[in-house]
Amino acid sequence: MKKIVLAGLLLAPFLLAAQEQTQEVRNLDSIVIVATQAAKDAPVAYSRVTREDLVRTAPAQNLPFALALTPGAVVVGENGTGSGYAYLRIRGSEGARIQVNLNGIAINDAESQEVFWVNLPALSGFLENVQVQRGVGTSVNGSGAFGATVNMRTAYASPQPYAQVQTSYGSFNTWNLAAGAGTGTGFAPANPAGLSTGASANGLENGSAGKRFLPVGLGVDIRYAHNRTDGYIDRGHGNMHSLFSRVSWIRPHYALKLYYIYGEQHTGITWLGISRAQLLTNRRYNPAGEYKDADGNIRYYPNETDNYTQHHVQLNYAQYISSRLSWSNTLHMTKGDGYYENYKQKSSGDHIVRRSMDNIYVTYSSIGTWTFESVGEVLLGLNYAYYDGNHFGLRTYDVDKPDFTTAAEYYRNLGIKHDGSAFLKGSYAVPLSPGGDYILKFFADMQYRYVSLRMDGVDTDGMSLAHGAQWHFFNPKAGVTAVLAKDHQLYASAYTGSREPSRSDIKESIKAGRTAELSPEKMLDFEGGYRYTGRRLLLGVNLYAMEYKNQLVPTGKLSDTGYEIKENVPVSYRRGVEIEAGWQPLPQLRLEGNVCLSTNKIKDLTLYLDTYDNPASWNPVRPQVTEYYELTDLIYSPSVTGVAQVGYKPFAAGAGLFRNLEAVFTARFVGKQYFDNTGSAERMLPAYQLLGLTLSQPFATRRAGTFTVTVFADNLLNTQYCASAWAYRAAFRDTGTVEVTEGFFPQAGFQAVVKVAWSW
């Protein structure tokens, strides 16, 4: 059973003895993303999620749920099922601190620094593999490689023609349909080591694809998917479309690929959360769009929805200039536009708002790789990104018959961002023994990054957002790996990371007149560990210390003009140990798991509470009430997470129809986590454990291809849990009391999906 490969558990020793080796001819696909993925023997912690692992995720769930089995990962689905808005946290770092790359190109939104997975539905079906690197990332363009990096690699260009169709149906009326086909390139495939199969002198197999209607080396791939769901949360529906297409031109020494990826989502708004009382009595309740008509009846605005489309166009050219020198160039453009409609109940009168945005994001990346003497390599990279985002809103006051064609525009603002970086990274191996069994390999990585931002226009409250800012970052990284007797590795590294404030951070500081007091975040990340890679046993231990400086956190503080602002916290940290293991005692049985133990703290934190005269009148009072914490817990940072997985093929030893039947049993544990920075047990999400089972049975035919039936069952014990929440606290001067308002996001209980797939 192929499996999620944990951090360094798949690492093969670096073999020296260059005189005895033949020249490696690496897969051209590899040099596209070599700069952003951690090397197989890099002194950092990473996990590899294979294509087979991605297939084991329920079809309608977004990609973060496929990554939930990696160490320290916590996921939450806003509509309770994972088929709408989904969020990923790694080692407690939220989405804005996680870099997401597609074929080596950062696709994080330049303003929010987030990746909204719902805008790329069915993404898992387009991918060959995903690498999740924990801690500060390798040299990439963008700000997200601060707490973790997710490197997505689209499926390889197949040498053979193929066709695929799948459909599924499951709980909460969740339905999926996907179909894809490809012509094949006729290009001889690479073996797992990336070496040419040598079937022909020029690396092309003219007869491998049979009689072709396209020239050898030219291939076309296309895949369409449609997902629909009612969602677990009331009116948390989703209707999503996605398209993946690629034209490939592959030759022995160069490859040219053009991608077009389209995503469209229409989802019900579920971002408000519910109260603690509702959590106990009506978990599926959704307050979004609720209002009372003239007769006092509760009604819901019917178009309380979020709507967005994204177009991704990517052109990549990769070339082997010589046996030692390769070069990759990638041009990527993302065009997005959409809006959400939201009912607002205000003292000034009820109304409907439509807040829209359109943006364009263009990125160019150039990477050169020089390999020398089979003992090391040097990479030089240049990246540039341009972002132009436009935000505007319309408002109408007729709740029953909103007409946005004639509605007045009440705000408009824009943001233009330039992001350029250059990096130099290299590795060098020193033999410690004549046979190459003992090797010391050094890694170094230096990045310079320049960012400029210009904002203009007015916000939703009419306040001006005119502002300009520039940042310069230098991020060095270094590490060493010792290969001992081939199967054993020891490693240590020190990485630095820097991150500019997000749009929301800057926006509120602009209105508060405090932008000069807003500093970039910095982090020093120490990683060290041991790996053992045996024939049947894999073991890894990784220690980490992520030391933050000037982390931006919401403290509740208000400016003199009444706007809430984030503040830099001088010292905070995340420290822990990750233990990973895999064991195959029998050919048909595989056991694997991981556990992450951590402590995540803020030092010297002052929180500010909005203050009012009394609960009856709610008249604001100054100054705010303050609370000081010498040492407190970081929000959404469980001290314990763990995964255990058992894969079993009960009839693998036989020759019957069910010899390929596979059962995968999964257990996930997430410890308690706080949803504010007070460390109070009253604002803590309890620990939870989820059990899942996947059954898969392929049926191969001689002429009609392969049919596979898969059953996904999640949360077998119907555990009632929440993976996220928020809290707002207000202090009252006259009574000396504090009132707390909370919002919880409950997740679905037991759910099941049945999928039928055909491939040829």
N, C-alpha and C positions, 0 to 999 in steps of 0.2 A: 504494500500500500504506500503510495506516494503520500507525503505528508508535509505539513508546515515544518519547515526547517528552521530551527531556533538558533538565532545569533550565530555563533561560530560553529554550530554542530555539524555542518556539512563541509567544513573547511578541509581541503586537502593540503598536504604539506607542499611547500614550494621547493621543487626539485632543481638543484643547481646543475652541475656536470654538463655544461653547455656543449662540450665537444662531442658528447655522446647523444645529444638530442637532435632531432630533425627540426627544421624551422617551423614554428607554429604559424599556421594560417588561420587567424581568428575570424569568427563569423562577423560579417560586415554589420550586422545588426548591433553588435556589441559596442562598436566605437561611437555609436550615437549617444549612449548614455554612460560611458565609462567614467566621465568626470563626476557625475552625480551619485552613482552607486558606490557604496563602500566595496573595496576589493575583498576578495574571498579570504585573504589573510590579514585584513586591516585590523588595527588594534582598537576596535570599537564593537559595540553590541548591535547586532542586526538580526532580523528574521526574514526568511524568504517564503512567500506564499506562492505555491505553484498553481498552474492552470487547473490541475486536478482538485486542489483545495478550493479554488474559486467555484468550481462546479458543485461542490458540496454545500454551498450557501443557497438558501431558498431563492428562487429566481427573481422575485419582486423586491427583495431586500437590497438596499444600497450597499456600496462597497465597504464602508466601515464595519458592517456586521461580519464580513469575511475576515477582517483583520482583528476581530475580537479575541481570537485564540493566541495572539502574540503577547509576550510578556508586558505587563503593566498597562494593557489597553482596556478602556472602558467605553462603551458605546451607549447611546440613547437615541430612540426614535421618537420624534415629537408627536406623531399620531399613534404611538404605542406599538407599532408593528415593524418599523424600520423601512417601510415602503415609501415614505414621504421624506420630510426633512430629517436627516440623521447627523449626529455629531460624534466625533471621535476625540478622545483624550488619551494621551500616552504619558506615563509617569506623572499624571496630573496636569500636563500641559494641554491647554485647550487648542481648538482648531486654528486660531490666529497665530499660534506659535509652532505650528506644524507645517513644514514645507511639503507641497505636493507637486511632483514632477510627472509629466507625461512625455515619455521618450526623451527625458533629459531637460525638458522645458518646464519652468515653473508656471503653474496655472492658478496660483492663489490670486484672489481679487486684490488689486494693488492698493485699494483704499482700506477695506476692512481687514485684509490679510487672511481672510477665510477662504475655504473652498466649500461651495454649497453643492454637496453631492447630489441633491435632488435635481439639479440642472443637467446632470449627466446620468440619467437613469439607465439601468442595464449595462453599466460600464464594465462589470465583471466579465460579461460575455465577450468583450473585445480584447481582453488582456491575455498575454502569455504568462506573466508572473508579476509579483509585486514584492519589492524589498522595503521593509520597514526598519529604518535605522533610528535607534534611540540615542538621545543626547544631541549635542550640536552636530549639524550635518557637515558633509564635505563641501567644498567650494561650489556654490551654486549662486545664480542670480536670484534676488528676492530676499525677503526678510524672514520668511517662515522657518528656516532651518535653525531654530533656536532651541526647541525642546525635542524635536524629532523630525524625521524626513520620511515621506512615503514616495517611493520611486516606482511608477507604473510603466510597464513596458507592453506595448501593443503586441498582439499575436504575430508570430513570425510569418513571413510570406511562405505559404505552402508550396512545395515543388509539384504536388499532384492536385488535380481538380477535385473538388469536394462540394457537398451540399449538406445542410443541416436544417432541421425543423424541430421546434420544441413547443409544448404548451403545458400549462400547469393551472391548477385551481386549488384554493385552500380557504382557510378560515377568514372571516370578515369579508367574504366575497372578493377575495384577492385572486386576480386572473392575470396570466402572462402568456404572450404569444411572441415567438421569435423565429426568424428564418434567415439563413445566410448561405452564401455560395461563393466559390472562387474558381478561377480558371486554372490555378497553379502556374508556376513560373517555368517548370521544366529544369530548374536549376538543382543540381545535386545537393541534398541536404547535408548539413554539418553534423558530425557526431557530438555527443555531449561535451567533449573537451574543446569543441570549436575547430577541430581539424578537418581538412577536406577528406572526403571518403576516398578520393583517389580513383574513382571509377572511370574517369576520363582525364586526358591530359590537361584540358583547359578548365576543369571543374564543372562543366556542363554535361548533363545527361540528356542528349537530344531525344532519346527514346523513353525516358522515364515517365513522361506524361502521355505516352501514346501519341496518336495523331492529333496535332494541335492546330487550332485556327488562329493562334497568336504566335509571334516569334518566340523562340526559346529565350527565357530571361524576362519576358513581359508577362505580368500577371495582374488580375483584377479581383478584388475581394469586396463583398458588400454584405452587411448584416443589418436587419431591422428588428426592433423590439417594441412591444406595446404592453404596458403594465396598467392595471386598474385595480383599485381597492376601495372599500368603504372605510377602512381604518378602524382601529380599536376605539379611539376617541370619537364621540358624536360629531358628525359632519367633518371628520378628518379624512375625507375622501381624497383620492389621487387618481389622476389620469395623465399618463406620461408616455411619450414617444421618444425613440432614439434611433439614430442611423449611424452606422460606421461604414466607411468606404475607403478604399485604397487602390492606387495604381502603382505597381512596382516595376522597375526596370533594373534587373540584377545581372551583372557581369562578373567575371572572375576577380576583377580588381576595383570595381566601383559599384555603387548601388544608388539609385534615385527613387525616392518614394514620395508620393503625394497623398495626403490624408484629408478627408473631409468627415467631420464628426458633428452630428446635430443632436441637440437635446431640447425637449419641450416638456414643461410640467405645468399642470393645473391642479392645485391642491387647496383644500380647505384650511383656513387659518386655525392653528392649534397652539399658538405660542404663549397664551395667557396663563395657563396653568389653573389649578383648582385649589380650593381651600382644604385645610386639614379635615374639617367636618365632611366636606364632599368626598374626600378621599375615602372615608369610612362608609359612606352611604350611597354614593353614586360616582364610582370611579371613572365612568365614561363621559361624565358631564363636560360640556364645552361652553364657556360663557361668551365666546366670540360672537358678536353681532346680535346679542340679546337686547331687546327693548320692549316697551309696553305700548300698545296701540291706544287709541282714544278711549276704548272701553276698559282699559286696564288689563287686557290679556297679554301674556308673554308671547312674543313673537321673535323670530330670528331673521336678520337681514339675509336674503337668499344668496347674495353674491359676495359673501365674506370669504374671498379667495385670494390666493397668491398665484400669479401667472408669469412665466418667464421662458424665454427661448435663448439658446446659445448656439453659435456657429463656430466651430474650430476648423481652421485650415492650417495644415502643417506640410512644409516641403523640406525634405532632408536629402542631402547629398553626402555620401561617405565614400572615401577612396583610400586605397593602399597605394601610396606614392612609391614606396619601396618596401623591402622586407622589414625595415625598421621604422618606417615613417608612415603614419596614417593621418587623415584629415577628415573632419566632419563639420558640415555647415547645416544649420537648421533655421528656417524662417517660420514663425508661428504667428497666427492672428486669431484672436477671439473677439467675436462680435456678439453682444448680448443686449436684449431689451425686454422689458416687462413692467408689471405693475402689481400692486395689491389694492384691493378695496376693503375698507374697514369702517364699520359703524362707530361713531363717536358720540358719547353722551356727555355734553358739557353744560355748565351753568348758563352759557350764552345761547344755548339751543342745540338740539340734536342735529347732526349732519352726517353725511357720507363723504369720506375722502378717498381719492385715488392718487396714490403716490407712485410715481413712475421713475424709471431710470433707463438710460441707454448708455452703453459704453463700448469702447474699442480698446483692445490690448494687443500690441504688436511687439514681438520679441525676436531678436536675432542672436544666435549662438554660433561661435566658431571655436573648435577644439582641435588642437594638433597633438599627436602622441608619438613620441620617439622612444623606441625600445633599444637597449644597448647590451650587448654581450650576454643576453639571457639572464642577467642578474638584476635588472632594474628598468625603470622607465621614467620619463619626464612628460608631463602634460602641461600645455599652455592653453589657456582659454580666455575668450573675450565674450561678454554678454552685454546686450543692450535691450532695454524694454521701455516702451512708451505707452502711457495709459491716458485716456481721455474719458472721464465719466461725467454724466449730466443727470442731475436729480431735479425733478419738478413735481408739482402736485396740483390737483384740481379738487374743488369742494362744491358739493350741492347739498341743499337743505330739504329736499323732498325725499324722505326715506322710502316711501312707497313707490315712487316713480323717479328714481334718480336719472338725470339727463346730463351726461358728461360732455356731450357735443357742444353744449352752450355754457358749461360751467366755467367759472372764472379761475384763472391760475393764481394761486396764493403764495407760491414760493418757487424759486429756481436757483440752483447753485451748481457749480462745476468744480471739478478737480483735474488738474493735469500733472502727471508725474513722469519724471525721467529717472531711470534706474540703470546705471552702468557699472560693470564690474570686470576685473581682470584677475586671473589667478595663475599660480604656478605651483604644481604639486609633483612630487616624485617619490620614488621608492628605490632602495638599494639593498641587496642581499649580500651578507658576508658569511662565507662558509666557516663553520667551527670544527668540522671534521673532514677528512679526505673524501669520504663517501657521500657527503651531502646530507647525511641524516640529521646533523645539527646545524642550524642556520640561524643567523641573527639578521632580521630584516628591519630596516629603518624607513619611516614614513615622514614626510614633511609636506606642508600645505600652507600657502600664503595667499590671501585674498585681499584686494583693495576694492571697495565699493563706494560709489558716489550716488546720492539720491537728492533730487530736487522736487519740490512740491509747490504748486500754486493753486490756491482755492479762491473762489470769487462767488458773488451772488449773495442771496439771503436764505436763511434757514426757515423752517416751518413756523417759527415765531416771529419772523420778520427781521431778526438780527443779522447784521452783515457778517459774512464769512471771509472777507477779503484778507488774504494772508499768503505769505511766501516763506519757505524754509528750505534749508540745505543741510545735508549730513555727509560726513566723511567717515568711513569705517575701515579699519585694518584688522583682519582676523587671521592670526597665525595658528597653526595646528602642528602637532608633532607626536610621534609615537614609535614604539618598537615592538616587534613580535619575535619571540624566540621559539623556533621549531625544534623540539626535542624528540629524537627517535621516531620521527615522522608522525606518530599518532598523538603526540602531546604538544600543546602550545601554551605559552605564557605571553601575556601582552600588557602594555600600559600605554596610556596616551593622555595628553592634555590639549583640549580644544578650546578656543575662544569664539564667542558669538556676540553679535550686536544686532539691535532691532530698533528701528525708528517707531515713534508712536503711530497708532492707527488713525484713520479719519475721524472716528468718533472721539478718540482722545483729544485730537487737535481741535475739533469743532467746538467742544464745550470749553476748552481753554481759550480759544479765540474770543468767544462771547464773554468769557470771564475776564479777559484782559490779562491772562497769566501764561501765555505761550512761552515767555522767556524762562519760566520756571519748570518747563516740561523737558526732561532729559531723556535721551534714548536709554533703553535697557541694555545691560551687558551681562555676560555670563562666562564663567570659567568652568569647564566641564572636565573632570578627571574620571577616566575609565581604566579599569584593570581587571584581569581575569585569567582563567585557565580553561582550556578546552581539551577534551579527549574524543577522538574519532576512531572507534573501533569497528570491527566488522558487524557486530550485533549490538553494541552498546555505544551510546553517545552521551556525553556529559559536559556541561558547561556551567561555570560560576562567573558572574560579572559583578564587580563592585563599582559604584558610581557616586560621585559627589558633584552636583550641579549648584554652583555658588553664584547667586544672582546679585547684581548691583543695580539699584535704581529700578527695580521692578515696578511697573505701573499697576496700581490696584485702586478700586473704588473705596474711598474712605467715608463717603457721605458728606464730605466737606462742601460747603457752598461758597461761591464767590460773593463779593460785595453786592453784586447785582442779582444774586439769587440762583445762579446756575451751579449745578453739581459738577465737580471736577475730580479727575483722578490725580493721585499724587504718587511720586516716586518714593518707594520704600527703600531705605539705604541698604538693608541686608535681609536676604531671604535665601532659603536653600531647599534642595531636594536631594536626599541621600538615601542610598539603599543597596540591596543586594538582589540579584536575579539568578535563580537556580533553574537549570533546564536539563532535561534528561529524556532519552529515548532508548527503548530496549525491545529487541525482537527475539524472544525466547524460542519461537517456532516460526516456520515460513509463513503460516497463515495468521499469525498473531503479532500485533505490534502495540506497545504501550509507550505513551509519551506524555509529557506534562511540563509545567513550569510554575514557579511561584515567584512573586516579587514582594519583598519586604522593604518598607521605606519609612522615613520620617520626613515631613514636609512642613517647614516652619517659616514664620515671619518674625523678625526681631523688632522691638521698639515701634509698635504700631499704635497710632492714635486714630480712633474712629469718631465720627461726628454724627450726631442724631438731630434730624429736623425737630425743632421745638415749637410747640403751640401752647396757648394759654390753658385750655382745658378741652376735654373730649366733646363738649357740647357745641362750642363755637369754632374750634380749630383755627383761631387767629394766629398767624406766625409770630414768633417771638425770637429776638436775638439777644445774646449770642446762642449758638448751638450748644447742646450738651456734649461733652467729650468723654471718651473712655480710653484708657491707656492699657496696653497689653505688652508686657515685657517679652513674652514669647507665646505665639499662638499658631494654630494650624492653618495651612493654606486650604482654601476651598476646593472641593471636588478632587481631593487627593487622598484616596484610601490608602491606609498603611499596609494592607494586605490584598493582593489579587492572586488568583491561581487558576490553572486550567489542567484538567486531566482528560486524556482521550485514549480510548481503546478501540482499535480496529481489528476486526475478526472476519475471516472468510471460512465459514464452517465446513464447506465442501470442497475446498481448494485441492485437497489430495485426490479427489475422485475425477471422473471423466464425464459426469452427468450434466444435465441441462443447467443446474444451479451451481456449477463449480466456481463461477465468478461472482456469486452472491457475496456482497460485502455489507457488514453492519459496523457502523461507527457510533460509539457511545461517547458523549461529551459531557463533562461537568465543568461549569465555570463558577468561580467564587469571587465576589467583590466585597471587600470589607466596608465598615462604616465610613461615611464621608460627610463633612460639614458643608452646608450651603451658605454660610457666611463666615467671616474671618474671626468670629468671637470664640470659636472652639466650644460653644455651648451645646450641651446634650439636647437642649430643647430645639436646636436647629441642626439636627443631625439626621441623615438618611441611614436607616438600619442596613446592616450587611444582608446580602442575599446570595442564594445559590441557585443556579439554573441547570437543569438536566435536559439533554437533547439526544435524539436518536435519528440517524440517517440510514436507510436501507436502500441499496442500489443493486439492480439486477440487469445486466446487459444480455440481449439475445442477438447473436450474430447469425446472419444468413449469408449464403454464398453469393447471391445476386442482388438482394434487396437492401444491403447495408446492415447496419446494426441498430436495433431498437433497445432503448434503455428506460426502465421504469424506476423512478426514485421516489421514496416517501421521506419527507422531512417532518419531524415532530420536535417542537421546541417547548421548553418550560413544561416538562412532563408532569410535574407535581403541582402545576397551576399556582405557582408562587405569586403572591400579590406584592409587588415591589415598585419602587420609584428609583430611577437612576439620576434624576436631576430635580432641582427645586430652586426657588428664590425666596428672599425675605426682605421686608422693609420694616424698619423700626422708627417710631416717632415718640418723642418724650413730651410730657405735659408738665408745664411749670406749676400750675396750681395744685395738682394732685400728687406730683412727684412720681408718677407712674410712667411706664413705657408700654406702648401698644405695638403689637407685631402683626403685620399682614404677610401672608405666605402664599406661594404658588407652587403646586406640585405637578409633576408630569408622570402619571402612572403608565406602566408598560403592560402589554397584553399578558394574560395568563396563557393557558395551554393553547397552542395553535399548530395546525398541521397543513401540509401542502403535498399534493401528488403531482409529479411531473413525468411526462412521457416525451422522450426525445428520439429522433431518428437522425442518423448520420450515414453518409456514403462517401 
